[in-house]
Amino acid sequence: MNPLGNTQGTAPGQRFLGTGSGITSAERDKIYQWIIELANPETRENALLELSKKRESVPDLAPLLWNSFGTIAALLQEIINIYPAINPATLTAHQSNRVCNALALLQCVASHPETRSQFLAAHIPLYLYPFLQTVSKTRPFEYLRLTSLGVIGALVKTYERFSHVAMILGKMVIALAKEQSARLLKHVIRCYLRLSDNPRAREALRQCLPDQLQDQTFAACLKDDKSTKHWLQQLLANLESTAAADPRIAIPPLPSQ
């Protein structure tokens, strides 16, 4: 059963998972069934797991998730259900794995060209910011932050939410300067590097890139990580390139720590 139904005379499955997608009929039916099962709390956990495994192999999974009835609401419910475990920090590995599967599906939606703008217009990244602001160093929380950052990273080539992204990344750098994590720093730098691909964002980053990324704060953390060190060098090189300032850019100041 196609969760979208038979719309505008299009046979079920042809719009999103047709013959050109490389998905067999049996695989297509399983994907449709898992999407339907997301709406049921009793079957949702397994559906989240199975669909998260398919996000790289199903090209049009994102539009199907976005347009199927109740799916995004179910994913947001998974996120909201974790909020009480953030403070006090009681998040378990099982809870973290489950919500990260939901976040992986949101990342799929955030990175797809047909759904990215709608994802932003719905302000869905706002639901993720509480996760990025957690400070616990336990593995469940670090996994949660890394996966949330992946969703934000899928959006950073889109300028409309630059100020929000820059603010969150800046706060994370300040936190990392106090409690360093090589894995998390790698993702933060990668997000900044992708932001610097945009000329307007690049000009803005010249004004708001945290000092900790420009001095020796993370020298020890990056000592044995050649790829992240290279990304940071490339980021700084991008910001040194010439570009005309855009007076429309307004960067909010980072909150004092």
C-alpha positions in Angstrom: 0.0 0.0 0.0 1.3 3.4 -1.0 1.1 5.8 2.0 0.4 8.6 -0.5 -2.4 6.9 -2.2 -3.2 7.1 -5.9 -3.0 10.8 -6.6 -3.5 12.7 -9.8 -3.9 9.5 -11.8 -0.4 8.2 -10.9 -0.2 4.6 -10.1 1.0 3.8 -6.5 4.7 3.9 -6.2 5.5 5.4 -9.6 6.1 8.9 -8.3 8.6 8.0 -5.6 9.7 4.4 -6.0 9.1 3.6 -9.6 11.1 1.2 -11.8 13.8 3.8 -12.3 14.7 3.8 -8.6 16.3 0.4 -8.6 13.8 -0.8 -5.9 12.1 -4.1 -6.4 8.3 -4.4 -5.9 8.8 -6.4 -2.8 11.3 -3.9 -1.3 8.9 -1.0 -2.3 6.0 -2.7 -0.5 8.2 -3.1 2.7 9.2 0.5 2.6 5.6 1.6 2.3 4.6 -0.7 5.1 7.3 0.7 7.4 6.2 4.2 6.7 2.6 3.3 7.6 3.9 1.7 10.8 5.5 4.9 11.9 2.1 6.3 12.8 1.6 3.5 15.3 3.6 3.9 18.5 3.6 0.1 19.0 5.2 -0.6 15.6 7.2 2.6 15.3 10.5 1.5 16.8 11.2 -1.3 14.3 10.0 0.9 11.4 12.4 3.7 12.5 15.3 1.2 12.5 14.5 -0.4 9.1 13.8 2.9 7.3 17.0 4.4 8.7 18.9 1.6 7.1 17.4 2.4 3.8 18.0 6.1 3.7 21.1 5.8 1.5 19.7 3.3 -0.9 16.3 4.7 -1.6 16.7 7.9 -3.7 13.2 9.3 -3.1 12.7 8.3 0.5 12.7 11.9 1.6 9.7 13.1 -0.4 7.8 10.0 0.5 8.4 10.6 4.2 7.5 14.3 3.9 4.3 13.7 2.0 2.9 10.6 3.7 0.2 11.2 6.3 1.4 11.7 9.9 5.1 10.7 9.3 6.8 14.0 10.2 4.5 14.4 13.2 5.6 10.9 14.4 9.3 11.8 14.0 8.8 15.0 15.9 7.0 13.1 18.6 10.1 10.8 19.0 12.2 13.9 19.5 9.9 15.6 22.0 9.6 12.3 24.0 13.3 12.6 24.8 13.3 16.1 26.2 12.6 14.9 29.8 15.7 12.8 29.6 18.0 15.8 28.8 17.7 17.6 32.2 18.4 15.8 34.4 20.6 13.8 32.1 19.1 10.4 32.2 19.2 9.4 28.5 19.9 5.7 28.0 21.6 4.0 25.1 18.3 2.6 24.0 16.5 5.9 24.0 19.5 7.5 22.2 19.5 4.9 19.5 15.8 5.2 18.9 15.7 9.0 18.6 18.8 8.9 16.5 17.0 6.7 14.0 14.3 9.3 13.8 16.9 12.0 13.4 18.5 10.0 10.6 15.2 10.1 8.7 14.9 13.9 9.3 18.4 14.3 7.9 17.3 12.4 4.8 14.5 15.0 4.4 16.8 17.9 5.2 19.3 16.9 2.5 16.9 16.2 -0.4 16.4 19.1 -2.8 12.6 18.5 -3.1 12.0 18.7 0.7 14.8 20.9 2.1 13.0 24.2 1.7 9.8 22.8 3.2 11.8 21.3 6.1 13.2 24.8 6.8 9.9 26.6 6.4 8.4 24.3 9.1 11.2 25.4 11.5 12.0 21.8 12.3 15.6 22.5 13.2 14.3 24.4 16.3 13.4 21.0 17.7 17.0 19.8 17.5 18.7 22.8 19.3 18.0 21.4 22.8 20.0 18.3 21.9 23.0 20.4 20.7 23.1 22.3 23.9 23.5 19.3 26.1 26.8 19.0 28.0 26.8 15.4 29.2 29.9 13.5 27.9 28.3 10.0 28.1 28.1 8.0 24.8 24.3 8.3 24.5 24.4 12.1 24.6 27.5 12.3 22.3 25.7 10.1 19.8 22.6 12.3 20.1 24.6 15.5 19.5 26.5 14.0 16.5 23.3 12.8 14.8 21.6 16.2 15.5 24.6 18.0 14.0 24.3 15.8 10.9 20.8 17.1 10.4 22.0 20.7 10.7 24.9 19.9 8.5 22.5 18.8 5.8 21.0 22.3 5.8 24.0 24.6 6.0 24.2 25.1 2.2 20.8 26.8 2.5 21.3 30.4 3.6 17.9 31.2 5.0 18.7 29.8 8.5 22.4 30.8 8.5 22.1 33.0 11.7 20.5 30.2 13.7 23.1 27.6 12.5 26.0 30.0 13.1 24.8 30.8 16.7 24.4 27.1 17.6 27.8 26.2 16.1 29.5 29.0 17.9 28.0 28.0 21.2 29.2 24.4 20.6 32.8 25.6 19.9 32.8 27.5 23.2 31.6 24.4 25.0 34.2 22.3 23.2 36.9 24.6 24.2 36.1 23.7 27.8 35.4 20.0 27.3 37.1 18.9 24.1 35.8 16.0 22.0 37.6 15.2 18.8 34.6 13.5 17.2 32.2 16.4 17.8 34.8 19.0 16.8 35.2 17.2 13.5 31.6 17.6 12.7 31.4 21.2 13.8 34.4 22.1 11.6 32.8 20.2 8.7 29.6 22.2 9.1 31.6 25.5 9.1 33.5 24.4 6.0 30.2 23.7 4.1 28.9 27.1 5.2 31.9 28.7 3.7 31.0 27.4 0.3 28.3 30.1 0.2 29.7 33.6 -0.7 27.3 35.4 1.6 27.8 33.0 4.5 31.6 33.2 3.9 31.5 37.0 4.3 29.5 36.6 7.5 31.8 34.0 8.9 34.7 36.4 8.7 32.8 38.4 11.4 31.6 35.6 13.7 33.9 32.6 13.4 34.9 31.8 17.0 38.4 32.8 18.0 39.0 29.3 19.3 39.0 28.0 15.7 41.6 30.6 14.7 44.1 30.2 17.5 45.8 27.1 19.1 42.8 26.1 21.4 42.3 22.8 19.6 45.9 22.1 18.6 46.2 19.1 20.9 42.8 17.8 19.9 43.6 17.9 16.2 47.2 16.8 16.5 46.6 13.2 15.1 43.5 14.0 13.0 44.9 15.0 9.6 41.5 15.2 7.9 39.9 17.5 10.4 43.1 19.6 10.5 42.9 19.9 6.7 39.2 20.9 6.9 40.0 23.7 9.4 42.9 24.9 7.2 40.6 25.0 4.2 38.0 26.8 6.2 40.4 29.5 7.2 41.7 29.7 3.6 38.2 30.2 2.3 37.6 33.0 4.8 40.7 34.8 3.7 39.6 34.8 0.0 38.3 38.1 -1.3 34.5 38.7 -1.4 32.3 41.8 -1.4 30.5 42.4 1.9 26.8 42.1 1.9 25.1 44.7 4.1 22.0 42.6 4.4 23.8 40.0 6.5 23.0 40.3 10.2 24.8 38.0 12.7 23.4 37.7 16.2 26.0 38.0 19.0 26.9 34.8 20.7 25.5 34.6 24.3 28.1 35.1 27.0 29.4 32.0 28.7 
